[in-house]
């Protein structure tokens, strides 16, 4: 569950501008502010089921955006390459070729 929450938080960060204000509000309350479905339903004076349905549809939309745009995947790849570059630099055997290769990998992500 924690892994899904973390993933949804990242997807929300990347794609929140593509959501409607209502979708964005529900996702923010549920995932970022840790509101329960009941608390959100009470806040908006709707049923708990309506909140659940909206959040599930929005999760699917976020996953579809990620499948097409791959912003989160590229973000993770960048982090991985940066970590590898740090390790190379810390080894004091600075291999310019390795670092140049990694920089090229980063450039290809865009």
N, C-alpha and C positions, 0 to 999 in steps of 0.2 A: 504493500500500500504506500509506503514512504517513497519508493522508487517512482510509482505512478504520480504521486503528488509533486515530486520534484520535477518530473518530466512535464507535467501540465503547467507548472509554474513557469518553466522555461518557454514552453510553447506559447503560453499567454503573453509573456514578455515580448516575444518575437512578433506575434501576430495580433495583438490586442487592437491595433488600429483597424483591422479588417472586420472586427465584430461590431454588432449593434450596441448602442449604449446599455440596453437591458442585458444582453449576453455578457458584456464586459463587467457590468455591475455584479451579476450573479457569480461569475467566475472569480472575481476579485474577493467578494465576500466569502465564498466557499473555500477557495484554495489559499488566498493570501491572508485573510483575516480569520480563518478557521471557524466560520459560522456554520451551524448545523442547517440542514434543509428546513427544519421547523422554524428556526430563527429567521431565515431568509423569507420563508412563506409569511411569517407574521409581519415582517418589515414591509412587504409588498402587498399584503392582504390578499394572498392567493393560496391555492392548495399546495401542500408539500409535494404532491405528485407533479404539479405543474413546474415547480422549481427543479425537481429531479429530472424531468423530461427535457427541460431547457438546458440544463447542465450537460446531460448526456449527448444531446444534439450538438452542443457547442464543442464538447470534447472531440466528437467525430469530425467536426469542421476543422478544428485545429490540427488533427492528425492528417486530414486531407491537404491542408495548406502545407504542412511539413513534407508530405510525400511529393508535392509538386515543387516547392521552393527550396527545401533542404537547408534552411537557415540554421536550425539547431544542429543538424549533422555537421555542417561546415564549421560551426562554432566549436563543437567537440573536437573535430580534426585539428583545428587551429590550436586549441589548448594542448593537445597531444604533441604537436610539432614544437610548440614553444617550450614544453617541458623537456623534450629531447634536446633542443638547442641549449637550454640551460645546463643540462647534464654534460654536454660536450664542452661547454665553456668552463665548467667547474673542474673538468678533468685536466685542465692546463695543457693538454696536448691538442691545442686548437687546430682542428682540421678545417681549413678554409673550404675545401671541396665539399665536406659534409655539410657545413653551414650553408654554402651556396646552394646545394641540392635541396636543403630544407626550405630555404627562402623561395626557391622555384616552386616547391610544393605548395607553399602558402599562396603564392601568386596564382596558381592554377585553381585554387578554391573559389576565386572570384571570377 
